[in-house]
Amino acid sequence: MPEVTRLTPQDWSALRAVRLAALVDSPHAFASTLARETAFTEADWRSWPSRHAVFAALVDGTPVGLAAGAPDPAGLELVSLWLAPGHRGGGLADGLVAAVVGRAGELGVDTVTAWVWEHNARAHRFYDRLGFAPTGRGEPNPAHRDQLEVELALPVPGPAR
Ligand SMILES: CC(C)(COP(=O)(O)OP(=O)(O)OC[C@H]1O[C@@H](n2cnc3c(N)ncnc32)[C@H](O)[C@@H]1OP(=O)(O)O)[C@@H](O)C(=O)NCCC(=O)NCCS
């Protein structure tokens, strides 16, 4: 049964495995590189879920996807969204985004942002379906300076907003 769960520092080994799989599969989708993160220590991996809300999509207990919410000046930034190719198209990525948006609601922030490579057509279609819209900001990807990334934003639903 698929589920989305929040990871803790104790889950560092599973987190490492799924994140490195993402960097192997989608090297242009992220503001980092496989070489950089392969060099991370156990302490590095443990520190990520202690600083940010990190969620994994599990299928029969095995992590097949990842997303995290990192505080930024506009609210919460959705980072590291990835689903293993064999599990795409089934709604699991919606659950990962919903977990980050839920965390934004808990924190009382009103916007979730995401940066996407301008040519990542599938991700753009996905974010568009969920209601993300371009903010007009664009910047080179810090790990791939020849790639332009554009910022998208989603208003967080909430009772007081
Ligand atoms: C982005 C990602 C998490 C989305 O999850 P997913 O399960 O693939 O998403 P969905 O299938 O629900 O939605 C993708 C949409 O793109 C469409 N699509 C599929 N292939 C496409 C393509 N080559 N070009 C344009 N649209 C495409 C799908 O039809 C779907 O649209 P629809 O809902 O209107 O039918 C997943 O594709 C992924 O992990 N990609 C690689 C990593 C990545 O790009 N991460 C985002 C970093 S910002």
The ligand as an ORCA input file, in Angstrom:
! r2SCAN-3c Opt
* xyz 0 1
  C       7.888     15.718    -11.266
  C       7.342     14.376    -10.781
  C       7.534     14.229     -9.274
  C       5.819     14.367    -11.062
  O       5.278     13.121    -10.676
  P       4.437     12.270    -11.767
  O       3.861     11.094    -11.080
  O       5.346     12.053    -12.942
  O       3.320     13.340    -12.142
  P       1.957     13.092    -12.926
  O       2.078     11.918    -13.843
  O       0.859     13.097    -11.914
  O       1.840     14.433    -13.742
  C       2.694     14.687    -14.821
  C       1.922     15.404    -15.914
  O       2.807     15.637    -17.011
  C       2.293     14.981    -18.177
  N       3.454     14.491    -18.906
  C       4.018     13.289    -18.905
  N       5.103     13.283    -19.685
  C       5.217     14.526    -20.191
  C       6.126     15.154    -21.070
  N       7.162     14.491    -21.588
  N       5.929     16.452    -21.376
  C       4.906     17.162    -20.846
  N       4.003     16.619    -19.987
  C       4.177     15.315    -19.679
  C       1.371     13.903    -17.653
  O       0.394     13.548    -18.598
  C       0.769     14.613    -16.454
  O      -0.188     15.556    -16.863
  P      -1.750     15.332    -16.594
  O      -1.900     15.203    -15.091
  O      -2.378     16.554    -17.121
  O      -2.102     14.071    -17.323
  C       8.037     13.177    -11.506
  O       7.747     13.211    -12.891
  C       9.536     13.176    -11.311
  O      10.022     12.677    -10.315
  N      10.289     13.735    -12.302
  C      11.752     13.739    -12.227
  C      12.275     14.661    -11.131
  C      11.756     16.065    -11.305
  O      11.662     16.596    -12.391
  N      11.424     16.677    -10.147
  C      10.916     18.031    -10.091
  C      12.024     18.964     -9.777
  S      11.441     20.643     -9.745
*
